[in-house]
Amino acid sequence: MSHKSLSKLDAPKNITNREKVLNQDDFIVSKTDTKGKIIYCNEIFADMAGYPAKDLIGANHNLIRHPDMPKLAFKVLWDLVQKKDEFFGFVKNLRADGGYYWVFAYITADLDLNGNITSYTSVRRKMPQSAIDIITPIYRQLVDAEKRGGVQASGALLTNLLEEQGLAYNEFVINLQLGASL
């Protein structure tokens, strides 16, 4: 019997407010091909996402994309990693049971000997509640802006926020991960 990979269509439709919290010392690790299909995941990822690891292999990583996440976050991610730059960010992921979990994500491109991107590796860890408290309303504003004016509108909103803070994107994210407040 052949194994069918999960797709975004298999994501839960019934979204709940049940949070699963990543343990302080846990790291979620996954690798995707250049199109975002999962080629490796550790057991912590499978446990947090709520799917058997074998079902995650071959699935597009967007299977776990939560509807509360602004599209802008993934545009920033792809823009950076496709240029072989590092991405740091906060991600609210969707679980198989409709619940969610928050992570601080670090994503890099994996290169062959000629410097060509062969895959992407993502390592995620727990983010502090203080960062969740700050990023949740920001993401809500970004999603609302996207509903009105697309990713361009949320991009302008994020640029304004960063300018008000006098911070570059990575500084802003890392400061929040380290427990800073706005």
C-alpha positions in Angstrom: 0.0 0.0 0.0 1.5 3.4 -1.0 1.6 6.2 1.6 -0.3 9.4 0.7 1.4 12.6 2.0 -0.7 15.0 3.9 -1.6 18.3 2.3 -3.0 21.7 3.4 -6.4 20.1 2.6 -5.8 17.7 5.5 -5.4 20.5 8.0 -8.1 20.7 10.7 -11.0 23.0 9.8 -12.2 23.2 13.4 -9.8 25.6 15.0 -9.8 25.7 18.8 -8.2 27.8 21.4 -6.3 24.8 23.0 -2.6 25.5 23.4 0.0 22.9 23.7 3.2 24.4 25.3 6.6 23.3 24.2 8.9 22.2 27.0 11.6 24.7 27.9 14.5 22.3 26.9 12.8 20.9 23.8 13.9 21.7 20.3 11.7 21.0 17.2 13.8 20.2 14.2 12.7 19.7 10.6 14.1 19.9 7.2 12.3 20.7 4.0 13.2 20.5 0.3 13.4 23.7 -1.7 9.6 23.7 -2.2 8.7 23.4 1.5 8.0 19.6 1.6 9.2 18.0 4.8 12.1 15.6 4.3 13.0 15.2 8.0 11.3 15.8 11.3 12.2 14.9 14.9 9.7 13.2 17.3 9.2 16.5 19.2 7.9 18.1 16.0 5.5 15.1 15.3 4.3 15.3 19.0 3.7 19.0 18.9 2.0 19.0 15.5 -0.1 16.0 16.5 0.7 13.9 13.4 2.7 10.7 13.1 6.2 11.5 11.8 5.7 9.2 8.8 2.7 11.3 7.8 4.6 14.5 8.0 7.4 13.3 5.7 6.4 14.5 2.2 3.8 16.9 3.4 4.3 20.6 2.8 5.3 22.5 5.9 2.3 24.8 5.4 0.1 21.9 6.7 0.7 23.4 10.2 0.2 27.1 9.2 -2.3 28.6 11.6 -4.8 31.1 10.2 -3.8 33.7 12.9 -0.4 33.9 11.1 0.1 36.9 8.8 1.1 35.9 5.3 3.8 38.6 5.7 5.7 36.4 8.1 6.2 33.7 5.5 7.1 36.3 2.8 9.8 37.6 5.1 11.0 34.0 5.8 11.2 33.0 2.1 12.7 36.3 1.1 15.5 35.8 3.6 16.3 32.1 3.3 16.2 32.2 -0.5 19.0 34.8 -0.3 20.8 32.4 2.1 20.2 34.7 5.0 19.0 33.5 8.4 15.4 33.9 9.5 14.3 34.4 13.1 10.7 34.7 13.9 7.7 33.8 16.0 5.3 31.3 14.6 1.9 30.1 15.8 1.4 26.6 14.4 -1.8 24.6 13.9 -2.0 21.2 15.5 -3.8 18.2 14.0 -6.5 18.5 16.7 -7.2 22.2 15.8 -5.2 23.5 18.7 -2.0 25.5 18.4 1.5 25.9 19.7 3.9 28.9 19.6 7.6 28.6 18.7 10.6 30.8 18.2 12.0 29.7 14.8 15.4 29.8 13.4 15.6 28.8 9.7 18.6 28.5 7.4 19.3 27.3 3.9 21.4 24.2 3.5 24.0 24.6 0.7 25.9 22.1 -1.5 29.6 22.5 -2.3 28.8 24.9 -5.1 26.7 27.2 -2.8 23.3 26.1 -4.2 20.4 25.7 -1.9 19.5 22.0 -1.5 17.1 22.2 1.5 16.1 24.3 4.5 16.6 23.4 8.2 14.4 24.8 10.9 15.1 24.6 14.6 12.3 25.8 16.9 12.2 26.3 20.6 9.9 27.7 23.3 9.2 31.4 23.2 8.6 33.4 26.4 5.0 34.3 27.3 6.0 37.9 27.3 6.9 37.6 23.5 3.5 35.8 22.9 1.7 38.7 24.7 3.4 41.3 22.5 3.4 39.5 19.1 -0.3 38.3 19.3 -1.9 41.7 18.9 0.7 42.7 16.3 -0.1 39.6 14.2 -3.8 40.4 14.6 -3.2 43.9 13.1 -1.1 42.4 10.3 -3.7 39.9 9.4 -6.4 42.6 9.4 -4.2 44.8 7.2 -3.8 41.9 4.8 -7.6 41.4 4.6 -7.9 45.1 3.6 -4.8 45.6 1.4 -2.8 42.4 1.0 0.8 41.7 2.1 1.8 45.1 0.9 -0.4 46.7 3.6 0.9 44.4 6.4 4.5 45.1 5.2 3.9 48.8 5.5 2.5 48.3 9.0 5.5 46.2 10.1 7.9 48.7 8.7 6.2 51.5 10.6 6.3 49.5 13.9 10.0 48.7 13.4 10.8 52.4 12.6 8.9 53.5 15.8 11.0 51.0 17.8 14.2 52.1 16.0 15.0 48.4 15.4 15.8 46.1 12.5 13.5 43.1 12.1 16.0 40.6 13.6 16.8 42.9 16.5 13.1 43.2 17.3 12.5 39.5 17.2 15.6 38.5 19.2 14.9 41.3 21.8 11.4 39.8 22.3 12.8 36.3 22.6 15.2 37.5 25.3 12.3 38.9 27.3 12.3 42.6 26.3 9.1 44.6 26.2 8.0 47.2 23.7 
